Amino acid sequence: MAAQAAAEYPTLHPQPGWAEQAPEAWWDAVARSGRQLPPDLRRGVLAVGLSSHRGGVVPMDGAGRPLGPCIIWMDRRSVAETDALVGAFGRERLHLVTGLVPDTEFTASKLLWLRAHAPDLFRAARLYLQPRDYLYFRLTGAPATDYTLASRTMLFDLGRRDWWEEGCAFVGVTPAAFPPVFPSTAAPHRVGREAADVLGIPAGVPVALGAGDRPCEVLGSGAGDGWVMVSTGTTTNVSAAAPGRPAGVDPRVMCSLHAVEGMVVLEQGMSASGAILRWVRDRLLAGRQDYPQLDAMAAAVPAGANRLLFLPFMMGARATRWNPDARGVWFGLSETHGTGALARSVMEGVAFELRAALDLLEGMRLGVAGVRAVGGGARSALWNQIYADVLGREVGIPRHTDAASLGAMLLALAAMDPSADPVSTARAVNPLVTTFRPDARAAGRYRDLYAKYNRLYEALRPVFPSLASPEA
């Protein structure tokens, strides 16, 4: 990697459960981070690759301008609209056609919400873009998307690899409301003069579409052939690449198209993981400790956190349990437990949810040889060892844990050279540099605690709705 730069942009929460980002803030972040790179490198750019989070909606007018903020993936305002989709089509059919588990994360329910609550904006919109698509439009002046993002709208027929017209009609749009769909390695348009001047890169270089963040991450991590990617940051994602849609996909597992032609990504994701550790650091420790210090405190506590269990559902439970009413729980807490035990129990609770996710994959007869861990959580040796002990499998750390950016780069390389194989290239440039193996004694202790963890969740499941209710 010759150079790297980053710039932050805000997520706005105008009401509880809402989450929005300004499209202009993305472009401003691109410009600011671009200007941090050495000018000689920028002048030598041969192609651009892109990646972004998925499921967000940017409504655009006929002149190519945003009509409002992007309602991003974590926004929960469209629960009623998600229920309407389930009522119209049924959960089984939605999963069969789109590969997705009905949820507010996806584009379909957001468009229904706009139709009901912002009808003037909905009528004025001529095009709906996801975050990466908006940046592609700003770079090239032309609308385009790829199959990985199209298949995360809940309006795309996974089997036909085309827009689902019946679903679109129910939402109130036509397929023409979305950009043309290309493979992730395609570069149908080039950098325009205005964008080139802003970024200091040559005009006319090809812009590869790239893919959504998770498919890019799966590619960049080198996952596949039985190795599952686990990305831990604010939340945790479990993704497995498979050659085509398997028969009998579990209804709790999401299936979307991969950046690699002919493959799919089988995906499960938690609502929060690293965000809970941040909460422990900031709320319980008032920010007095950094993450390495928090790791050291947790490492001083034996496996099992002195028989303290934590259910990591502070923002509800997504896969595998799909229970938005679930809440975080410490069970077995006593005055002997210190902050180190609390932190360790959080790490273990996340690991138990990963175990549940891998159990689902194995139930679908997908062999899981091991885990490739990426994201910020991969920097924690303790958390990686806990993963290995709870999962009973090797956990490998690749050289580059910012795997999404690497995946976007590899897709841009493939756009320039169609003979390039992104998967083999990823494994060559991003080999495993550290491997964590299960400790037999800790693994045995965790097997017992995992059974108790699942019994605890089942015991509390009837109670969660009353705690989640605003009237409670």
Secondary structure, 3 states (H helix, E strand, C coil): CCCCCCCCCCCECCCCCCCEECHHHHHHHHHHHHHHCCHHHHHCCCCECCEECCCCEEEECCCCCECCCEECCCCCCCHHHHHHHHHHHCHHHHHHHHCCCCCCCCHHHHHHHHHHHCHHHHHHCCEEECHHHHHHHHHHCCCCEEHHHHCCCCCEECCCCEECHHHHHHHCCCHHHCCCEECCCCCCEECCHHHHHHHCCCCCCEECCCEEHHHHHHHHHCCECCEEEEEECCCEEEEEEECCCCCCCCCCCEEEECCCCCCEEEEEECCCCHHHHHHHHHHHCCCCCCHHHHHHHHHCCCCCCCCCEEECCCCCECCCCCECCCCCEEECCCCCCCHHHHHHHHHHHHHHHHHHHHHHHHHCCCCCCEEEEECHHHHCHHHHHHHHHHHCCEEEEECCCCHHHHHHHHHHHHHHCCCCCHHHHHHHHCCEEEEECCCHHHHHHHHHHHHHHHHHHHHHCCCHHHHHCCCC
